[in-house]
Amino acid sequence: MIVVSNQPKRIQCNNEYDELQKVILCEPQFMAIREVINETQEHFKNENINIGRAMKQHGQFSQLLSDHGVEVIKLPSFQRYPEQVFTRDIGFTIGQTIFTAEMAADIRQGEENELQKWLKTEHISFLNLSEHSIEGGDVIVDGNILYIGISSRTNEGAIHQLKSILPDYEIIPISFNEKYLHLDCVFNIISPNEALIFPEAIDHNTVKMLSSRFDLIEVTEKEQFTLGTNVLSIGRKKVFSLMGNHDVNNRLTERGYDVIEVDISEIIKSGGSFRCCTLPILRR
């Protein structure tokens, strides 16, 4: 389904690192580990989520985005969606088109409807991918190249569908160990020639291919667990990264990045970090 917009230039994302101007978030008001879907949740399932702490951390993150000139749009939270904070997965922006996702896990199905409602209210066009499961955490945009993870959440049928919709794009499927859930948990582009990677999760030949395209910054196993790859670039070499991921943050600082360190450790208990918590819809 496509909803026609009268204002087509309100949406644009050509990569993961241009200056971020508009982003969609959702507060973790009802966040909980109800059905274990990854290793991080398995580790914290008995401790679960402290909602008050998660809300405070998310609020600080949201305020810092605003302080850096990013317009923050918040979708409403609902008790039936315990993982709604991870707005990255419900859609993704390629060029001037927003795609709404087809969620693979029962516990997340329906979240994309809240995004569609907002888009319709704002008269913003979108394309609903409902034939095959695909989630935004597996979609990484770099100009006319799309890196798409093949995972338990995104299947090859969705990749074929995107190829038919976007014939001018080169789509590179990337297989990785599915226990890491989404591609952006092990690979993330942060500049035209740099990317973060946890190479143990990806086969050697794919890592070699990526190393021919990017200067790869390897993340340790310890910091992969705290989502060291899952930073958020807001442009001009500014990135949001977890306070406590010292190795990643120091290496980025050495490369000239302005690392904005924030504590969202309570949210990370459910297996997602800054990129997972944001759905960019406008970068310039």
N, C-alpha and C positions, 0 to 999 in steps of 0.2 A: 504493500500500500504506500502510495506517495501522497503527501498533503502539500498542496501548492502554496508557496509563499509569495507575498507581494514585495518582500524586502530581502532579496537573495544574498546581499553582501554582509549580512550580520553574522555569517558563519564562515570561518576559514581556518584550516590547520594544514600546513604543508609539511610539517616535520614536528619533532619532539622538543625543539630548542629555540624557536623564534620567541619573541617577546609575548608572554601570555597576557591577554587582555580580558577574557571572560572564561569563567570556569564554573562547572556545576558540582556542588557538594550536597551531602545529606548528613544531618547530625546523627550520632550514634545513640539516639534516645532509647532505643529498644534493643541495643546490641547484645548478643548472647551467643554462646557456643551451644547449639542445640543438637546438631548432627555433625560429627567430626568429619571434615572433608580434606584436611591436610595435616602434615606432621606437626606444624605449629599448634594447631588446635588440639591435637592429641596430647601435646606436652602440657597445655594449660586447661584441659577440659575440667579438671576437678576444681581448679582455682576460679575458672570462668572470668567474666568481665565485670569490673567495677564501673558501673554506668556513670556515676558522678565524676570519677577520674577521667573516663573516656570523653565525657562531654566537655570537661574543662580543657583537656589537651586539644580536642578538636576545635574548640572555640579559640584557643590561642593560635592554632594553625590558620584558621579562617581569618582572624584579625591581622596576622602577619601578611597574608596574601593581600588583603585590602590595603595595608600600609605600604605595600610595594606596587600599588596602582592597579591591582587585578580586581575586576568586578566579580564578586562572588554571588552566585545564584544558588539558593538552597531549595531542594525538593522537600516536600513534607515527609516526615517519618511515620511509619506505621508498625504496630506491634507484630503484625504477621510477617514482617521482613527483618529478621535479626541481623542480616549482613548488608543492609541497605547503605551503610556508610561507604561501601566500595563502589562508588558511582562509575568508576572507569569501565566496569564490566557490562553495564547496561546499554552502552552505545560507544561509538567512536566517530571522529570527524576526519574525513579525507577530502582535502580541497575545500569546496564549498558545500559539501553534502554531509549531513549527519545520518548515520546508520544506526537504527535501534536493533539491539541484539536479540538473539534467541537463546535464553538461558537454559543451560543443560541440567542443572540440579533442581530438583523439586522445590527445595527450600528457598530458592531465589526466583523462581518463576513468578512473574507478575510485577517485579520491580520495574521492568522496562515500560510497563503501562503508565507508571507515574511520570516517566520522562516524556512519553508520547503525549500525555495530557498537557504537560507544560508547553511542549513545542506547538501543539495545536492552539493553545491559548495565546501564544506569542506570534502565531501565524508564521512559524518557521517550518520550512519544508524538511521532510525526513523520508528515508527509505527504510522500511521495516523488513529485516531479514528473518523470515519466519519458516523457511523451508528446511534449514539445517542449523544445528547448534553452533553458535559462535559467540565469544565474549571478548570485550575490548581489551582485557589484560593480555590477550594473545596477539593484538594488532599493534604494530610499531611502524610509524610512517616516516619515511625519509625521502622527501621530494616525490619523484615518480616511482619510487621503490617501496613496496610493502613487505615487511617481514612478518609472517603469520605463523604462530606456534600451532603445531598439531598436538592436541592435548585431550584430556578427558572432557574438556569444555568446548573445544573447537575441532570440528572434524573436516575431513578432506572435501566433503560435499559443499561445505560453506566456502571453502577456498575456490572451488570450481565455479560456484555462483558468483563470487566477487570478480573472478577473471572475466566472466561474461558481462558483468555490469561495468567493469573498469578496464576496457581493452587497451588503454594507453598506459597502464601501469605494469611494471614488472613485479610479479608476486613471487616471493621466495618463501616456500614453506620451511619451517624449522622444527624438526622433531627434537624432543628433549624428554628427560625423565619425568613422567607424569606426576610423581609425588610432589613436584614443585608447583603444581597447579596451573600457573600461567607463565607465558614466555617472559613477561616483564619481571618475574621473580628471579630470573637467571641471566637476562640480557636486556640492556637499555641503552639507547643512543642518546648522548648528551651534547653533541656538537657535530658539525659536518664531518669531522674526522676522528671522533673519540666515542668510545662506548664502554660501559661497564659490563662485566661478564663473570659468571661463575662457571668456568669451563668444565668442571666435573659433571655437570648436568647435561652436556651437549656432546654429541659424538665428535671425534677428532677431526674428521674431514670437514664438518660444518664449522668448527672453530677455526680451522685453517682458512676456509673461505672468508669468514668474517674478519680474520686478521689481515687479509689482503685488502679489505675495504676500510677498516678502522684501526686506529691505535687502541688496542684492547687493554683496559684497566681491570686486572683480575681481582675479584673479591674473595676473601677467605671463606672457608666453610663456616666459621664462627659468625662472621658478619653477614653471610648469606641467610643464616637462621634469623637474624634481625633485619632482613630485607635490605642489605647494603646496596643491591643493584637498583632498588625501587625508589630512587630519588626522583624529584620533580624539578625540571628545568623551567624557569620563568623568563629566560632570555638574558642576553648580555652577560653570559657566564655566571649567572646566579642560580644556585640549586638549593632546594630544601632537602635536608638529609637528617637522619636520626641522630640526636645527641647521644653519644656513646659509641657510635660506629667510628672509632678514632682512626683506624687504618684508612678506610675509604675517605673520610673527611680530610685527613692530612694529605693524602695523595692528590685529592682534588684541589686543595689549597695550593700545593706545590705547583700545580699546573695553571694557576692563575684564576681559579674559580672563587667566587664569593659564596662560601658555604653557610647557609642559614640553618643553624642547628636548632631543632625543635624536638621536644620529648612527646612522642605519640606511642609510647611503649605499651599502653593499655590497649590501643587499637591493634597494634602489631600482634597481640596475643591471638587474634583471629586469622593471621596470615597475610596481612596486607599493610602497605605503608603509603607514602605520599603519592606515588603515581596511582596506586589502587584507589585512593580516596578522592581522586579528581577526574573530572571529565571536561577537558578543554574543548571549547567551541569556537574560540577566536584567538588566533596568534597572528602577529604582524611582524 
